[in-house]
């Protein structure tokens, strides 16, 4: 083991332990007394051949701590992606396991988060769309001689992460690299990519705190968090005051270093101060930076039906399975209370939970049940039926937009891009498609399909007769109908010329 490796393996550990005990520690930062001879050798070429990389690194905290090319890229004999380069054994990929040599707390938190498991989507329903429905096996590489879908490689894998395949001499298969997907499966067995947020080679905390950094993945028709944020009052304030938020501050504590606007990082990851008790509120403890973004989230809005985050954490074997949603919600409330008073925060969650309840009770629960009842009347291949697409977009796109919109106070995404679209496609697509399947099933001459059609018809009639849907079949409660007509008359009179 050379001198640099000894410093990394032993010197960092002792210093990191000392730093962890510091109450306001934000990272296990450390430095070498001088630039290592190995890194100096790297720089002889890289400052000339990779000027952009050299400049980024030269402006970074790594440079000021004498942490260079070799300290991050060094590899041990036997590492699957290691190769000899100019007399040194190195690896192209710097994985979370590598970063953990100095940032062990951050790496451990990240490893226990949903972010690090992003690549586990590979093979899921979403990935089937990119691989089969949208794609083909036309992209052939040494790692995929039978071919792989370019739609998955250039789309899904770039956010969720690829499973990096190593070729001869440490080279990486082009279907799986370059890739900075948040859940990338690395050759050393670790999951995730620190550079997904802390872009190479500056590894800037300031950049990671900017909402646009999250927007690489958290945007688009099925999870438009970035668009929702910019629509919200939070995003409006950020655009107005972003130059006054001290985003390059070393500790960046809300209420101490900035107070004019929050970013994604403020609410989901960044440090908060302790707050003394008031007559309306108990004392609030300080919270350190967290690299597990799920620790302040009280609903997982990804599935057809929203679930509590500890449920999904348990399924994935994550430590968060032991942290219930009430604790996580309290964590987020501690963030909110730095800018808002208790009633404001509590009432927001009443509004948010009510939207989840509405989506569940009116559309998602009956919709999922009706879709499952319709399965025997459909073709066996998923996405070869109209109803497959209708139901998928209803929950995966429109239902998510409504739920995410409410969670981040984006009214247009909650309503016009959310519940309006859910309702429109439930009534003008899903219900007619169900009725069409019922007719075909009843006239099929197949006893099994006839029985399935009758069961579906019975349940559809029951659903449409409930208070949530009775308007559609002209069975609205007379008192409610009269009240709505009166309100319409008042509206017309109010705005009459």
Protein Blocks (a to p, Z undefined) as FASTA:
>chain_A
ZZklmmmmmmmmmmmmmmmmpmklcbdcdddfbdcfklmmmmmmmmmmmmmlmmmmmmpm
klmnopafklmmpccehiakbcceehiacdfbacfklmmmmmmmlmmmmmmpmklmmmmm
gopaklmmmmmmmmcckbccfklmnopafklmmmmmmmnopaddddehhiacfkloccfb
fklccfkopacjfklmmccfklpaklmmpmklmmmmmgcjklcmkmmmmmmmklmmmmmm
mmmnopmbfklpghklockbccfklmmmpccddddddfkbccdddddddfbfklmccbdc
kbmbdcdfklmmmmnopaklmpcfklmmmmmmmmmmmmbcfklmmmmmmmmmmmmmmmmm
mmmmmmmmmmmmmmmmpcfbghiafklmmmmmmmmmmmmmmmmmmmnopaklmmmmmmmm
mmmmmmmmmmmmmmmmmmmmmmnopaklmmmmmmmmmmmmmmmmpmklmmmnopacfklm
mmmmmmmmmmmmmmpZZ
